């Protein structure tokens, strides 16, 4: 169950970033509030995942999945660069996240 909590927390991190982008510097109340709620829910789920998972591994996966998801969202929804070097770096993050999960004891 801890891995499910961690995955859900990571997805909420991505939702938080999307909401805060839409908040346009806190000038739009609804996306601003959604961003704060998503952030709090993400941290809540992360704390539950940490009951059973090593802190370093869980935190690295949480931030890695979140960062990768936000980068993909930026490319797909906001026209961010999808240059080969950027995609390579995203692939390295993905490899690191997968490696940490596969090597977890």
N, C-alpha and C positions, 0 to 999 in steps of 0.2 A: 504494500500500500504506500510505502514511503516514496517509491519511484513515481507513482501516480500523482502524489502530492507535489513532488518536485516538477514534474512535467506541467501540471496545471499552474503552478506558481510561475513557471517560465512563460507560459502562454499569457498569463495575466501581465507579466512584464512587457510583453509585446503590445498588448492592448493598452497598457498605460502610456507607452511611448506614442502610440497612434492617437490616443485621446489628447495628450499634451501637445502634439503637433497641431491638432485641430483646435486647441484652445487659443491659439494665436496670442501667446504671451499673457495668458489669464484674462483675456478680454471677452471670452465666450464662456459663460458660467457652466453650461451643461457639460461640454467636453472637459472643462477644468475639473468639475466635480467627479466625472467618470474616471479621469486620470488618477485622482487622489484615491478613490475607492478601489480602483484596480491595483494601485501600489500597495495599499494596506492589505488587500486580500492576498496579494502575491507574497508579502512578508509573512502573513498569517500561515499560509500553506507551507512556506519554506520552513518556518519554525517547527511545524509538525513533521516535515520530512527529516529535519535534523535530529529528531528523537531516535531515528534508526540508522541514519547514514552518517559517515564521517563528514565533519564540517567542511574541510578543504575540498573534498570531492563534490559535495552537494552544492557548495557556493560556486565553485568553478563551472559546474554544469548549468546552474541557474543563470549565471551571468553569460555564459557562452551561448546557450540556447536563446536567451533573450537578445543578445547582441546580433546573433546571426539572423534571427527572425526579424528584428527591426531593420537590418541591412537589406534583407530580401524585400520587406515591405516598402522600404524607400525606393528600391529599384522598380518594383512593380507599380506602386501607387503614386509615387512622387517624382518619377523620372530621374532618380539619382543615377550616377554613373555605374555602368556595368562593364567597366574596362577589364581586360584580361588580368591585370595585376590585382585589381580589387577582388575579382572572382577567385583568384588564386588565394588571396589572404582569407577570404571567407571559407574556402575549402580547407585551409589550414586550421581555422577555428573549428570547423565541423570534424576534422580528423582528431583534434585534441579532445573535443567533447565525446566523440565515439570511443576514443582510446581510454579516457577516464572511466567511462561506463563499462567497457569490456574488461578492464583490468581491476575493477572493484572487487575486493574480497569480502 
